[in-house]
């Protein structure tokens, strides 16, 4: 039996990369797993729940974030080893960028990463994240029990088939997906966009994402200010998968100016819908960008981003080349991710 934890996801009020991983895996794993809520914040491990009575050979799999402070008794559950334990590891960003990360995440993350060392298997969402986890253990002098390997995440965020997307007639459109916060670097993209608008380039720039309540308000304020001057600027705080797909279908390219990622699902999801991506030139994003359909640009290189966006908006031949690259390359679906996970658990 494989138990799959959904403690946070089943109560989530917003879509994020973390909730996407759990929800899409659960859907594709289907009857192969039993959903449970074990790592419940403020409650502790629900070890007596009727739907969680594991045998030693069973697996408990989680893609959640957790700590003893949030989930009292969690260390005991892990060390009791009532069953085999596996986890999906996303990133070490709270340790690398604590000044722009949710305080709760910063406080939780060191213990969380130490707990993962006591698991049997850990599946990192990228090679970059795998290295970060292993290096953290080495730095902390932790001797891990866990075997660590990478797991390719799915690109089909809405579960629909891949499609070739062509830009409709009218204004050219760019799409930026992600929570409004300094790490996602929307303020920088706004500066680049404003420069192009000043030059007379006509295009729409759409931002989709909730606002980080600790760090996102200045970004939102900047959007509101610029919207008074530039009619092409749009902000969607909440968008369903259907609405998001419609925005992709109108986009000439997606734009991903982030300064740190665990995997970079927006890049993969853009390519799945046949939309080229202008992205930050980060090692973690190059893992998926180098196969085609993307233009990596050095983070915060103003002229580089300005040139890349201008070219994708105005150079039809360049855009067609990127579009062909996005459509032609192989991409994993969440069904592939689920099957890979099952095969590795045995």
Secondary structure, DSSP 8 states (H G I E B T S, - for coil): -EEEE-TTGGG-SS--HHHHHHHHHHHHHGGGSEEE--EETTTEE-TT-TT----TT-EEEE-----TTTSTTHHHHHHHTSSEEEEEE---HHHH-GGGS-HHHHHHHHHHHHHHTTSSEEEESSHHHHHHHHHHHHHHT-----EEEE----S-TTS---------SSSEEEEEES-BSGGGTHHHHHHHHHHHHHTT--EEEEEE--B-TTT-HHHHHHHHHHHTT-TTEEEES---HHHHHHHHHH-SEEEE--S--SS-HHHHHHHHTT--EEEE--HHHHHHHTTSSEEEE-TT-HHHHHHHHHHHHH-HHHHHHHHHHHHHS----HHHHHHHHHHHH-
